Amino acid sequence: MMVRRYEAYKDVVVRPFFRDHFARLDRQIVLVDALAAFNSGPEALHDLEAALAGILDCFRVGRSTILSSLFRPRIDRILFAATKADHLHHQSHDRLEAVLRRAVTRAVARAEATGATIDVVALAAVRATREAQVQRGRDKLPSILGTPSPGERAGDEIFDGNTEVATFPGDLPDDPEALFNGGGAFRGLSSAPADTADFRFLRFRPPPLERDGQGEPALPHIRLDRALQFLIGDKLQ
């Protein structure tokens, strides 16, 4: 019975979804929660690496032509995006991109062999935190400030949705390979004294709406413009 239901799920849900949706795409963005994988250790990172390579098996990837655009669209640009960049200080964003680039090495090689263009970016569609320097003893730590959502918990503390907290989010290693072979670690507050709460994986509230140059309400972001430029910039020229 379980086998029959699984096969029916593929026939009724999965295949029509790919046929009616993915088959028409010519650009793809793959969102990756890399921070969660970092915190889970090398095995999680290797699982992530395999999953990202396997994702391309689901798509028709390759250089797009006039005929393929009309009859059999191909995905000719793929952006792998490490989400939650606002949970790290900007000094770690290059390292976050480097680790994700290491994780997608196999996927990139497979896609580039077909003529597709690949890029990697660390982004946040809505930036929920700000940056600051926090004094701890004699050291000034590059930190982030944000307001956790109501009900979020860190240790014994439950946040009310109005209190802003400051946290040192951690350091990523200079060499991405260190995370994959277990020789490095995401060195954050987990290495701090036991009575220090770890805020890295709290859900933060979005900031109040700001006004852009035309007076329209807007939310701050991190590199969303770069993502759009890569995905559709050539179509707007």
N, C-alpha and C positions, 0 to 999 in steps of 0.2 A: 504493500500500500504506500509506504514512504517513497519507494522508487517511482511509482506511478505519479504521485503528487509532485515530486521534484521534476519529472519530465514534463508534466502538464504546466508547471510554473515556468519552465524554460520556453515552452511552446506558446503559452498564452501571454506571458509578461515580458520575458527577456528578449526573445527574438523580435517581436513587434517593436519594442522600444528601440533596439539597435537599428532596425530597418527604417522606422519612421523618423527617428531623431538623429542618431549618430551618422547614419549613411549620408546625410546631407551636409555635414560639417566640413569646412575647409580650414578652420583654425581651432585649436584646443588649448585650454588652460587646465593644468592638473594641480589642485591645491593639496599641499602636503603639510600635515601637522608634525613637523620635524622635531619640535621641542619635546613632545611626548615620547618620541622614539629615543631621543638622546637620553632622557631620564630613565628609560627602561633598560638601557645597556646594549652591548654589541649584538646580542641575538635579535633584538627588536630592529636594530639598524639593518642587519642582513635580511630580515624578513621584509623590511621596507624596500631595500634594494631590489629584491626579487619581485615584489609587487609592482614597482614602478616599471621594471622591464616587461613584466607580463601585461601591463596596461596597453602597451602598444600593439599587442596581438589582437586587441579588441577593435582596433581602428584600421582604416585604409589609409596608410601613411605614404607620402611620396610627393615628388614635385608636381605641382598642378599645371595643367595645360588647358587650352581653350576647350578641347573636346571633353576632357575629364571634368571640367567645371560644369559642362552642360549635361553630361550623362552619368558619370561616376565620379563625384567629387572626392578629392583626396585631401587629407590634412597635411598642408605643406609648412605649417608653423605650429610648434608646440612649446608652450611656456610652462615650466615647472616652477611653482611658486611656494616658497616656505611661508606659511601663514603665521600670524601672531608676532610679527616683527616688533610690534609695540611692547611686547613682554621683555625685550632686551634693549639695552642701551645701544645707540647707533654705532658705538665703537666695536660691537660684536656682529654687526650686520654682514660685513664682508666675510667673517668666519662662518656665519650661518649659511650664506650662499655657497661657500667653499665646501662645506660638509654636504649640502644637498647636491652640489655638482658631483661630488664623489659618489653619492648614492645613485645617481642617474647615469653613471658612466656607461653601463651596459645598454641602457635604453637609448642614450645619445648615439652610441656607435651603431645601433640597429636602425635608428631613424635617419641618421646622416647618410647611411649606405643607400637609402631610397631617394635621397635628394631633399629631404625635409630639413628645415632650419629649426634649431633648438636653442632655447635660452633658459637661464635660471635667475630667479629674483627673490629677494626677501621683501615681503610686503605686508601691509595691513590695510584693508579696504576702509576701515574706520579706526582711527588712532584713538585708543581709550586711555592712554597714559601720556605723561610729560616727563622730561628728563631733568635731573638735578645731580648735584654733588653732595653726598652725605658724609659727614664727619664721623668716623669710628676710630676712637683713640687718636693716633697720630696720622691715620690714613684718611684720605678723601676718596670715597668709592663712587664710581659712576652708577647712578641709581635711577629708578623710575618712580613716578608718583601717579597714583590712580585711586579711584573710588570703587571698591568692590561692590558687586551687586548685593541687594538685600538677601540675607540668609547664607551668604558665603561664609565658610568657616576656615580658620587657620589655628590649629591647636585647639585651645579651649575658647578662643575668641570667635564670636559670631558677629558679622558686620551688619549694620543697619541700613546700608545703601547711601549714607550721607557722609561717612567718615573717610577722609583721604588717608592713604598709607604710603609710606616710602619703603622701598625694598631694593637691595642689591641683587639683581637677577642672576648673577653668575658669570663665569668666564668660559668661553669655548676655547679649546686648544688651538694653537697656531697650525698644527698639522692635522688635517681631517682624518688621516689614517689612524690616529691614536684612538678615536672613538670606536672605530670598527674592529680593532684588534684587542681592545680592552686595556690598552696601555695608557689611556687618558680618561677623563671624566668630565661631565658637565659640572664644573666646580661652582656651585651656588650656595645658597644658605643652608643646604643640607650638610655642609661641612662646618657650619657655625655651631656655637654652643647649643646644647639640647633645648635650652629655654628660649631660643630665638625662633619665632614662627617663620615658616616658609610660605611666602606669598606668590611664588612664581606661577602657579597654575590656578590662581583665582580668576573668576570671571569678573571683568571690570565693566562698569557702566560706561556707555558712550558719553563723551563730553557734551556740554551745551552747544547748541547750534551757533556757528559763527556766521558772519556776513561777508560775502566775497566783494570784489570791486564794484559789482553792479547792484549790491544790496541784497542779493539772493542768499537764502540760508544754505550753509555748506558745512560738511563735517571734515575734520582733518584726516589725512590718510598718509600712508608711507608707500611711495613708489607705485601708486595706482596709475599715475600718468605714464610711467615707464612701461608698465604692463600693456596699457592700451596702445602705446606707440608701437610696441613690438607686434601686437596681434593685428591691429587694423590700420596702423599709420600709413602703410603703402597704398591702401585703398582710398585714403583721404587726400592724396596728393593730386 
